[in-house]
Amino acid sequence: MPPVDTLQGLVEHLGPRLGLRWLTPVPDQPLALLSADSSAGAAQSGAAQSGAAQSGAAQSGAAQSGAAQSLVGSLNCIHPNRLQVLGLAEIHHLADLSRAAGRDIVERLFAAKPAAVIFAQDIDPPPGFFARAEQSGTPLLASPRAEEEIVDRLQYFLTYALAERTTLHGVFLDVLGMGVLLMGDPGIGKSELALEMVVRGHRLIADDAPEVARIGPEILEGSCPELLRDFLEVRGLGVLNVRAMFGEGALQRREQLNLIVNMRSFDGDALAQMDRLRGSLSTRTILGVSVPEVTLPVAPGRNLAVLLETAVRNQILRLRGYDAGVDLIDRQSRSIDENARCLTPTPFV
């Protein structure tokens, strides 16, 4: 199957659902959906933005011939799209123009070097399109679907297919609806803790090598590579099939990354030096997105499963605006102020 970041791969994946068909011959070589100029900005954003002419809001991180180029959208010659979708509104607009103005619009459309031009609702391309497509080497496609549906489905597909990705070392879990990434040195017990969390009713997403994609400006989503799906490796037990052992409910395909839990070994002195009021909350930057991180000390006698659940619940409270450490400091301040007022002598009149 062709790669999903090529036009042929897109037609292979979405062709049956959208009824896509080639109006021009299939290109011999894979045609990249991201041009050399726009790949850096579009991949960094991780999300395919609409380029509809009505809003004029299609933006990408790169410029081509002085104009930003988005991935998919309706006819837009100001901010051209890599995939130009033409519906009845665009065809009627071209028909209402003078011959010279219409020819100029078509010239500008193909001069932007789109990856393809897609005609919605099985529209027959107007005269001149096949000739310009052949001259510029631009494929033409057609679909029986409405323009809005084509754009929506392509945006959703390209958001994931072309998102910037990285592979991390750790175990990714769904704990209380939060995506939690367990990180730490090899052999520290990440998989064992993940197994205990699965037994307690939480769900495994990926073991050892979760893949994280940036699907929005501040949104990271983690998933499991196909090869490792369902498996969890526990030292001493070998590779376990979590689906076969615990059932479908013990697994989840993907989840947003909300919290990183860094498991570290601490001796008694190092553990005593940790901030006992605020804990070890910090942040880690992944693909340009800051993710909250908590250090979970690993020491004999500590119930790591309970601590992990508590760390997640505490992070949920922080997201709701409550911080127990700040609350305690405020109570202490109010208590000190009240005691100070009580101890201040009242002057005699």
N, C-alpha and C positions, 0 to 999 in steps of 0.2 A: 504494500500500500504506500503511495507517495507520502512524503512528509506533510504534516498539516500546515507548515508555514509556506507552502507553495499553492499556486492556483489549482493545479491538478489535485493536490491533496484535499483542498477545500471542496472541490466538486465531488471527489470520491466520498467524503464524509457527509456533506450536506445535500448532495445531488438527489438522492432518493426522497428526502423530506421536503425539499423545495422544488423538486421537479426540474432541476437545472439541466439544460442541454446545450451543446456546443452549436453555435451558428457558424463558426469558422473552424477550420481544422485544429485539432488538438496540438499545441506546441510540442515539438520534438524534445526540447529540453525543459526541465522544471523551471517554472516562472515564479520567482520569489514574490510573496505578497508585500514584503517590505523592501522598498527601494534602498539603494546605497545611501541616499541622502536622508531618508526618513527613518531608517531602522533604529538608529540610536535613540531618537526622541520617542518614537512609538513604543519601542520595547521597554524603555525606562518607565514610561507612564503605566505600562501594564494593563491598560484598559483601552479598548477601541472606542473612540468618541465619534458621535454622529456628525456628519458634515452637511446637514440639510440646509438648503438654500434659504428656507424661511427664517431660520434662527441665525445663520451665519456664524455659528459658534464652533464649528469643527476646527480643532487646533491640534497640532502635533508639535514635538519638540524640535523639529528640523525644518529648514526652509528649502524650497525648491523653486528656482526662478523667482525668488523674492516673495513666494507665498507659502504658507504652511500647508502641509499635506496630511490629511487624515486618512484613516483606513477605509472607511465605508460610509456612504451617504448618498443623498440625492444629488442631482446635477448642481455643481457648484464650481464655477470657473474662477472665483476669487480665492477660495481655499479648496483646491482640487482634492479629490479622494483617490486612493489607490483602486478602490472598487466603486465605479460610478453606476448608480442604479437609476434607470430612467423609467418613469411611470407615465400614465396618461396625462398628468398635469404638465410634465416636462415636454412631452411630444406635442401637446396642444400649444404650449408656449412657443416652441420652435416653429410650428405651423403658422402662428400669428405674426411672426417676424417677417421682415422683407427678405428677399433671397440673399442679399449681401449680408444682412445681420445674422441670418440663420447660418450661413456658411462660416461667418466669423466665429460664432459660438462653437460650431463643430470643430473648427480648426483649433481653437483654444482648448477644447476638451481633449483632443488627441495629443496636442502639444505638451500637456501636463504628464504624458506617459503613464496613464493608468495601467494597472495590472490587468484589468478587464472592464468591459462595459456590459452591464446586465440589463436586459429589457424585461420589465415586469408584465404580467398579464398576457404573455405570449404576443407582445406587440411586434409587428413587423418593423424592422429598422427603416427609417426614412431614407430616401435616395442620397447617395453619397457616403453613407456610413461604411458600407462594405469596402469601398475603394480606399477611404482614409484608414480603415482598420488594417487593410492589407499593406498599405504604404508604411504605416507606423509599427506593424507587427503586434497590434493590440487585439487580443481575442474578444469575440462577442459571444455572449451567452443569453439565453432566454429562460423564463420561468413562468408558469401559469399563476403563481401567487401574486398577491397585491404587493405594491412597492413597500408599504409599511411593514408587512410581515417579513419580507426579504431583508430589509435593513435591520430589523430587530433581531432576527435569528443570526445574521452575520455578525452583528455587534456582540451578541452573547458568545458565539463560537470563538470569535477572534480574541475576545477578552482573555479567555483561558489559553487558547492555542498559542498566542504570541506574547503572553505575559513574561516578564523577566523572572528567571528561576534560579534557584541555587539548591544544592543538596547539603544538609547539615548532618552532623553525627549526634544521634540521640534517639529518644523514644517519644513519639507524639501520641497524646492521649486526649480523649474527650472526658473531662472531669466536670460534672455538674453543669454541662452545657458550655464550658470554656475549653478552648484549645490550649493544652499545656504541653510544652516541650521539655522533657527531662534531659539535661545535659550533665556531663561530668567525665572524669577520667575512665578509661576502660577498666572493667572489673569492679567498679564502685557499687554496682547493684541497681543500675537503671532498669534492666529487664526484669529483675526479681520484683522490684517495686511496681513495675507495670503489670506484672502477673497478679500481684496482690490487689491492685486497683481493679483489674478485670473481674477477679473473684468477688469484689465488693460491689459490683454492678456497673462500673464505669466501662468505657469502650476504648479499644485499641484502634489507632489509625495507622501508624507505621512504626516499625522497629528498625533501629540501626541507621537507616538512611532516608529519613523523611524528605520529601521534595517540597520546597516552599516557593510559592509564586506570588508576585506582587500584582494583585488584580485591581487595585485602586490606589489613589494617592497615599492613603494611610492604612491600607488593608493588605494583610498577608494571609494567604491560605495555604495550609499544609495538606499534603496527600501522600499516598504510598506508591512507590514505583510498582508497576504491574508484576514484576518478577518476585517481589517480596511480599505481596499482598497476602494476608491471612497468617503470616508466619511470625513467630516470636522465638528468639534464641535465648535460652536460659542456661547459664554455665552449670554443668553437671547433669542437666536433663537433655541437652541438645536442642534441636529445632522442634518447636511445637506448632501445630496447626490450631490456632485459636478458634476458627470457625467450626472445625470438626469437634473440638473439645468442649466449647462453651455455647455454641450456637450462633445464629446470625446476629442476635442482639448484642454480642460482645464486640462487634466491629463497627466502624464507621468509615465511609469513603474519604471524606475531607471535612475540615473545620478551619475556621479562622484562628490564627495564632494570637492568643490573648496574653499568655504568660509564659515566661521561661523560668524553670526551676533548676538551678545549678547545684548539683550534689557534690559536696566536698567533704573530705575527711578532716576532722578537727580533733586535736588533743584537748585535754582539760584546760590548759592555759589559753589556747587560742579561742576556745568556746567561751571562756569567761570574759574575754576582751571584746566580744561582740556587743553592739549597741542593744541594750536590753529594753529600751523604750521604743525605738523605731524599727528594730530588726535590721535586715540587710537589703532593703529595697533599692534597686538601681535600675538602669536601662541598658539595653544592648541594641545596637543598630544593625538591622538586617535589610539589605536591598534598599537602604535609605529610609527605612521606617524604624522608629524607636519602639521597642517592645519592653514592657516592664519585666524585670528580672529579680528573682528572690534566691538567695543562697540558702540551701537546706543542709545544715550540718549533719554529717553521717557519723554517728558515734554509737558504741555499744549501749543497748538499753533504750534507744529512742524508737518510738513507733512511727516509722516513716510514712506509712499509709495515712494515719490520722493527721500527721503534720502536713502532708501534701493536701489533703482535703481542706484542712484549716487554712492553709495558704491561699487556696483557690477561693474559699468563702471570704477571706479577708480582702482579696483583690476585688471581688464582686462588690463588697461594701465600699471600697475606695472608688470604684466606678460610679457608685451611687452618691458619692460626695461625703462619705463618712470615713474618718481616720481615727482609730482608737487612741493612737499616740497623741494626736492633736487634742482629742477630747480630754484625755487625762491631764495634759498640760494646762488646758483651759480650766479644768476643775481645780488644779493646784493653785493657779493664779487667783481664781475667785476666792479660794479658801484663805490664801495669804492676805488678800485685800480685806476680807471680812475680819480676820484676826487682828490685822493692823488697826482697823477702825475700833474694834473692841478695846484694844490696849491703849488707844490714844486718850489721854485724860480730858475730861470735859471742863473747859474753863469756867470759873465761877463768875457770875455776873454781879 
